[in-house]
Amino acid sequence: MRGAAGKTAVLVALFASISLCGTASHAASGDELPPGFVRLKSVAPKVRQDIRYATPNNFVGRPIPGYESGECWLRREAAERLPQVQADLATFGLQLIVYDCYRPIRVVEYFVRWARDPSDQSRKAEHYPTIDKARLLSEGYIAAVSAHSKGVAVDVGVARLGAAEDAEVDMGTAFDFFGPASHTASPLISPAARRNRMLLLSVMTRRGFRNYGREWWHFSLPEAQRLPGYDVPIRP
């Protein structure tokens, strides 16, 4: 593309890449990853991946556009810490499960639209039984801007190492349960589930991640604030 008209078109495209959240949305084509990203399987092949938004097993109840593959992408500095977490958990006979990693900006915006749609309540009983859907945004369960889009946030759980089908341990609630019981330090769960949460918190914190207190499963690196977000669909 050349000439003044071409330059104008490029500028328009660049300005159009600014998302509703004020985070730069960078695009790519084919199977290209955002700059500085890796596929988790290339650096941590033993970490179990169960990417829920590529399946109907999530709070929306259907595969989410943007997840064309159930695969974890992360910035390298985040991905390389997860084998260390895995090794820490292995000493307790446990292993790490990853439910979500990089999340395209279009998915963040999709979740916001879903949260504002009162007609879709199909997963309320399983995921937000005690909270009005209209409050999921204001109470911090659905985010308008997410560190996931920057490649430095992960949603994780724990399973028993070597158990049949890698049985998940009791964490008090399921992943993506929205309500007070999902808060990391919630008093509404059993002592065993609380110990499991504290173990996960300990091993993730030891490797430099910070927990989001309303979600026992959500961890991110501190540098999230200064990094750009991306809108590249997750492809095989």
Secondary structure by P-SEA (a helix, b strand, c coil): cccaaaaaaaaaaaaacccccccbbbbbcccccccccccccccccccccccccccccccccccccccccccccccaaaaaaaaaaaaaaaaacbbbbbccccccaaaaaaaaaaaaccccccccccccccccccccccccccccccccccccbbbbccccccccccccccccccccccccccccccccccaaaaaaaaaaaaaaaaacccccccccccccccccccbbbbbccccc
